[in-house]
Amino acid sequence: MAPTQPLLDVLQLLEGRDINQVPVVAGDRLLGMITRDHLLRVLALKLELDMPGIRELPAPGLSQWPRVSSTP
């Protein structure tokens, strides 16, 4: 996934392929991983805080979200 991929697209990919995590890449560089659990927690928090625009939210860029995991 690109760091700009909308969160709902990422969630649909995870659910559709029945996988629990997906890499976030920019070109050939691995930026981190998005896990289904982390994604659902962030979406739930955003809904709880009544933040508008969830459909347009990009996937987590490292400057926007805490890193779930990365390569050393």
N, C-alpha and C positions, 0 to 999 in steps of 0.2 A: 504494500500500500504506500501511496505517496503521503507525505505529511499533510497535504491539503485535502485528502479524501474525506468526504462528509461521514460523520460518525454512523449515521444510519446505514450507509453503504457498507461500512466495515462490519457492522452488526449483521446485516443480511448475508454477507459473505461467510462470516463465522457460523451462523445458523444454517445456511444453505449447504455448506460443505461439512457440517458437524465437526468443526475444529475449534480449539480453545484459544489459539493465539495466532497472530499474523505479524510478519516483520514490517517495520516502517523503514522505507528506503528512499534515498535521494540519489538518483543515478546508480552507481555501483556501491554506494556507501550505506551500510546498515546503521540506522539512527537509533533503533530500539525495537521493542516489541509491544504490541497491544494485546492484552489478554481479554477474553470475554468477561471475566469477573470484574476487572478494572473498568472496562467500558460500561458495563451495566451499573456499577457503583457511581461513576461520574454522571451518567445520564439520569439516574435516580436523584442525585444531589441537585442537578440542574433543574429537574422538574420540581423538586421540593422547594427550591429557591424561586420558582416561577420565572426562570430566565427564558426570555423569548428566543426564537431562532434556532432551536435545537436541530432542525433539519439542515440548516446551513452551516453548522459547526464543522470546522475541519477536523481531521484526525489529529491526534496529539503531535504537535511539533515539540521539539525538546525545549523550546523557549516558552511554550504555553502550558505544558503539563509536566508533572513529575515523571521521570523515567521509570518504566516498569522493569526493564532489564536491558542490557546492552552487551556488546562484545568488549573484552578488555582492551 
